[in-house]
């Protein structure tokens, strides 16, 4: 009997919202949570709430959002590219969802998956890099747990490094042929000297290292990192140690290191075991 992999009922996409209106209907905690999420983007935030709580009003002022301090009307949704029904009132949320669909606008109704055209993800933000985790509304707490784990794994320098990479795309396409040469450049860019300089907060040095890498006809020099495994439990490794393992092309390890730690490396990384074992340290 063949096994069929489960299929997604909601397909993850990234939607352009720069300069576009996003409407949130509601004045309480649910609306504030969505406002904070959308506030991480360059969308024009539109809050519809006749009676907004102080925290939401403070956020509106800080974010420069538009606030309709009046009873809800369908006309307040016009021109938006997405709508959130976040009033906490089932009847009102159903009305908002129906109005949004009539206007051809995708809608998300908080805690009412049957009314949703889309689901909001748990977001790891390293703009312009974004990682979205979704469960199709089945387990928001699980999505937040995964977000926390991924957030801890990713260096804060990832965003600036991606911005630097974007500035080199044109030059790389002009100077390097398609295929191995270009792929090698980007591998060395994201795992070599430019990435290390960016992680140290030295963006000028990262830029210079990228220029050197682009003009060089030889692969970037490799480097060696010594990772201590501590008492051997994989969850006790530092975040930087975990990142180094995932970036390594070759992992040299002794037999005292648990397989679970070694397995944190990339699947395609070469693994070179050495003969150090308990009671035989040679």
FIVEX-952260 format. One line per field, with one value per residue (C-alpha): residue number from 0; residue in one letter; x, y, z negated. Coordinates in steps of 0.05 Angstrom, whole numbers, plus 5000, padded with zeros to 4 digits. Layout:
// residues N
k = [NUM	...];
r = [A	...];
c1 = [X	...];
c2 = [Y	...];
c3 = [Z	...];
END
This chain:
// residues 282
k = [0	1	2	3	4	5	6	7	8	9	10	11	12	13	14	15	16	17	18	19	20	21	22	23	24	25	26	27	28	29	30	31	32	33	34	35	36	37	38	39	40	41	42	43	44	45	46	47	48	49	50	51	52	53	54	55	56	57	58	59	60	61	62	63	64	65	66	67	68	69	70	71	72	73	74	75	76	77	78	79	80	81	82	83	84	85	86	87	88	89	90	91	92	93	94	95	96	97	98	99	100	101	102	103	104	105	106	107	108	109	110	111	112	113	114	115	116	117	118	119	120	121	122	123	124	125	126	127	128	129	130	131	132	133	134	135	136	137	138	139	140	141	142	143	144	145	146	147	148	149	150	151	152	153	154	155	156	157	158	159	160	161	162	163	164	165	166	167	168	169	170	171	172	173	174	175	176	177	178	179	180	181	182	183	184	185	186	187	188	189	190	191	192	193	194	195	196	197	198	199	200	201	202	203	204	205	206	207	208	209	210	211	212	213	214	215	216	217	218	219	220	221	222	223	224	225	226	227	228	229	230	231	232	233	234	235	236	237	238	239	240	241	242	243	244	245	246	247	248	249	250	251	252	253	254	255	256	257	258	259	260	261	262	263	264	265	266	267	268	269	270	271	272	273	274	275	276	277	278	279	280	281];
r = [X	X	X	X	X	X	X	X	X	X	X	X	X	X	X	X	X	X	X	X	X	X	X	X	X	X	X	X	X	X	X	X	X	X	X	X	X	X	X	X	X	X	X	X	X	X	X	X	X	X	X	X	X	X	X	X	X	X	X	X	X	X	X	X	X	X	X	X	X	X	X	X	X	X	X	X	X	X	X	X	X	X	X	X	X	X	X	X	X	X	X	X	X	X	X	X	X	X	X	X	X	X	X	X	X	X	X	X	X	X	X	X	X	X	X	X	X	X	X	X	X	X	X	X	X	X	X	X	X	X	X	X	X	X	X	X	X	X	X	X	X	X	X	X	X	X	X	X	X	X	X	X	X	X	X	X	X	X	X	X	X	X	X	X	X	X	X	X	X	X	X	X	X	X	X	X	X	X	X	X	X	X	X	X	X	X	X	X	X	X	X	X	X	X	X	X	X	X	X	X	X	X	X	X	X	X	X	X	X	X	X	X	X	X	X	X	X	X	X	X	X	X	X	X	X	X	X	X	X	X	X	X	X	X	X	X	X	X	X	X	X	X	X	X	X	X	X	X	X	X	X	X	X	X	X	X	X	X	X	X	X	X	X	X	X	X	X	X	X	X	X	X	X	X	X	X	X	X	X	X	X	X];
c1 = [5000	5031	5037	5011	5043	4993	4981	4977	4908	4939	4997	5050	5065	5096	5050	5074	5044	5091	5047	4983	4927	4914	4850	4841	4772	4774	4796	4823	4881	4867	4870	4933	4968	4952	4972	5039	5049	5030	5070	5133	5118	5115	5039	4993	4957	4883	4849	4773	4750	4697	4724	4798	4836	4894	4949	4921	4914	4987	5009	4968	5003	5072	5062	5029	4968	4901	4846	4772	4741	4671	4622	4643	4619	4639	4664	4722	4751	4752	4821	4852	4892	4877	4829	4832	4767	4793	4735	4724	4649	4628	4571	4613	4671	4625	4598	4668	4688	4626	4638	4711	4694	4641	4694	4743	4792	4824	4803	4829	4782	4818	4804	4752	4789	4725	4720	4792	4817	4888	4925	4977	5043	5088	5142	5218	5238	5308	5285	5291	5296	5231	5214	5140	5114	5041	4996	4934	4904	4910	4964	4982	5020	5062	5078	5102	5145	5178	5187	5224	5271	5287	5294	5348	5385	5391	5443	5417	5467	5427	5386	5445	5481	5422	5419	5493	5482	5428	5477	5524	5474	5483	5559	5559	5513	5557	5626	5613	5587	5526	5537	5593	5631	5570	5545	5614	5615	5548	5567	5631	5593	5542	5590	5657	5692	5634	5587	5637	5650	5575	5564	5618	5580	5635	5593	5648	5696	5641	5633	5708	5712	5655	5692	5755	5715	5682	5747	5784	5789	5803	5757	5757	5803	5769	5772	5772	5725	5734	5667	5665	5610	5610	5579	5551	5478	5458	5411	5469	5508	5513	5474	5538	5564	5499	5506	5578	5559	5504	5553	5610	5631	5673	5661	5718	5694	5716	5676	5659	5614	5542	5513	5457	5508	5543	5476	5464	5510	5487	5469	5519	5576	5634	5643	5712	5711	5775	5793	5786	5742	5728	5788	5830	5852	5903];
c2 = [5000	5066	5123	5190	5250	5299	5361	5433	5464	5533	5551	5598	5660	5728	5784	5854	5905	5964	6026	5985	5990	5934	5941	5913	5915	5912	5952	5900	5852	5812	5874	5898	5831	5836	5909	5893	5837	5880	5938	5899	5911	5975	5969	6028	6005	6022	6009	6009	6013	6057	6040	6024	6003	6049	6001	5999	6075	6081	6034	6073	6137	6105	6070	6128	6085	6112	6104	6104	6119	6102	6044	5993	6004	5963	6026	6028	5966	5994	5998	5949	5890	5848	5851	5825	5814	5820	5849	5788	5795	5735	5770	5830	5787	5747	5812	5838	5773	5774	5847	5834	5776	5817	5869	5816	5826	5767	5764	5732	5725	5715	5647	5632	5589	5573	5647	5654	5661	5662	5649	5694	5660	5663	5708	5709	5778	5792	5841	5832	5759	5731	5661	5646	5586	5565	5509	5527	5551	5482	5499	5572	5555	5504	5557	5605	5551	5537	5611	5618	5561	5588	5659	5637	5600	5658	5713	5784	5800	5760	5820	5867	5810	5800	5874	5873	5812	5849	5904	5853	5816	5858	5855	5780	5768	5812	5786	5713	5660	5620	5554	5534	5601	5641	5589	5585	5660	5661	5601	5636	5702	5674	5626	5660	5726	5773	5735	5732	5807	5822	5779	5819	5883	5904	5920	5961	5902	5856	5899	5898	5823	5814	5857	5816	5753	5777	5797	5734	5676	5627	5600	5638	5611	5564	5569	5522	5529	5489	5471	5443	5392	5402	5344	5317	5337	5369	5419	5448	5472	5547	5579	5598	5527	5503	5553	5533	5460	5476	5517	5467	5431	5381	5358	5324	5291	5240	5180	5211	5262	5236	5224	5273	5329	5309	5303	5377	5390	5392	5326	5337	5355	5307	5272	5249	5209	5202	5145	5177	5133	5124	5092	5097	5170	5161];
c3 = [5000	5022	4972	4995	4963	4933	4974	4951	4951	4945	4992	4961	5003	4990	5010	5029	4981	4988	4991	4990	4938	4889	4848	4777	4747	4671	4611	4562	4552	4615	4658	4623	4636	4710	4712	4683	4734	4794	4763	4780	4853	4896	4904	4888	4825	4818	4751	4747	4675	4644	4574	4576	4514	4491	4513	4583	4585	4563	4618	4670	4649	4649	4717	4751	4768	4790	4738	4755	4687	4710	4714	4767	4839	4900	4935	4885	4918	4989	5020	4971	4996	4935	4876	4805	4767	4696	4655	4611	4628	4670	4704	4723	4746	4791	4820	4832	4866	4911	4930	4946	4991	5026	5040	5064	5006	4970	4897	4833	4774	4708	4676	4730	4781	4818	4837	4859	4930	4904	4838	4807	4792	4732	4760	4753	4777	4803	4856	4914	4894	4864	4841	4833	4794	4802	4779	4819	4754	4722	4671	4661	4597	4636	4688	4634	4603	4670	4682	4616	4633	4703	4678	4629	4684	4732	4724	4719	4775	4825	4848	4860	4895	4942	4957	4973	5018	5057	5072	5104	5146	5208	5205	5193	5253	5296	5275	5260	5309	5291	5256	5208	5207	5188	5139	5107	5098	5062	5019	4998	4989	4940	4904	4911	4894	4912	4866	4809	4814	4815	4754	4718	4736	4785	4846	4880	4874	4898	4961	4973	4964	5014	5065	5055	5063	5126	5159	5139	5187	5132	5078	5012	4959	4911	4836	4777	4718	4654	4624	4553	4542	4467	4429	4494	4491	4558	4525	4484	4545	4553	4610	4645	4640	4671	4728	4740	4745	4795	4838	4837	4901	4861	4789	4753	4689	4638	4617	4550	4584	4588	4657	4641	4638	4703	4737	4726	4785	4858	4889	4945	4897	4898	4830	4808	4744	4704	4658	4590	4547	4473	4440	4503	4513	4569];
END
